[in-house]
Amino acid sequence: MAVIGFSRIRPMMYQDQITRNPVNRKHFVIPKGTVHFIPERCKACTYCWHFCPKDMLEESSAINAMGYHPPAVKEGMEDSCIACGMCETVCPEFAIYIEEANDRERAH
């Protein structure tokens, strides 16, 4: 019985990668949200913009009272938030929160 060594196994190529979509995709609504910052709490740990799945946050040019640059939404990406809450979850200072679009509609 022949044993195939690891040197003969080639890595899979993802050049023609197929993306999978759910069959019932039209039944899913992608949530929308708005990111809000409390700049005076921020210590510029960078967790929020590193963990954002939409890569919509960046370091701002503003400086808070402690001398840190709080995050800001990248220009042109204001409507990109999917309200996943990752930035809220990873922020050690509770300096960022998400307001879902559905919450705004209920409030008015």
N, C-alpha and C positions, 0 to 999 in steps of 0.2 A: 504494500500500500504506500503510495507516494504522499509525502507530506509537503504541503505548500509552505514555503518559508515566507516570512513577512516582507522580504525584499521583492517578492513577485506581486504583492498586492499593491495596486495603484490606488491613490486617493480618488474619490468621486469628483468629477468635474461638475461645477454648477454653472456652466456657461449658458445652458438652455434651461435654467431653473423654471419650474412650473409653479406658479402661485396658486394656492388653493382658495376657493371662495365657497362659502356655505351655499347649499342649494336654495335655502330659503332666505337669502341675503336681503331681499326687499322687505322682510319683516323686522329687520334690525334697524334701530335708529341710533346713529352715532351721537352720543351726548355732546353738548357744547357747554363751554364754561368761560368764565372771566377770572383771570388771576389778579389777586389783590395783595399788595405788600404792605407791611408795617416797617418802614425803613429804619426806624430808631431801634428796633429789636435785632436787626440783621448784623451778623458778624462776618459776613462774606465767606462762609465756609465752602461755597460753590456746590453744595450737594444738590440744590434745586435745579440748577441748569445742567449738571452732569447726568442727573437721573430722569430728566424730562424726556418721555418717549417721542415727542414731536420736535425736540430740539428748538424750542421757541424762546428760551430764556438766555440772557447774557448779562455780563457785568455792566452796570450803568456808569455813566460819568459823574453822577451825583455822589456826594459824600455825606454820610450821616454824622451825628454828633460825636460818635466814637472814632471817626476817621475811616470807616469802611465804605466800600462801594457796594450798595445793595443791588440785587438783581433788577432787571427790567425786561419787558417783552421786546423781542427783536422787531424792528420796523417791518411792517407788512405782514406780521404773523399774529395780529391781535385776535383774529377769528380762528386760530389753529388749535386752541385748547380743547381737549376732549374730556375734560373734567375727570381725569383718572385719579387725581388726588395724590400722585406720587410726590410732588413738591411739598405738599402739606405733611406727608408722612415722614419724609427724611429731614425736614427742617428742625434742628435741635433747639431753636429759639422761638418757634411758633410765630415766625415773622412773615408767613405767607399762607394764604388761604384761597380756596376756589369757591366761586359762586356759580352754581349751575344755572343754565338758561331757564330750566323748568322752575327753579326756585324764584327767579325774577318774575316770571309770568304769573306765578301764584300770588306774589306780593302786590301786584298791581291790579 
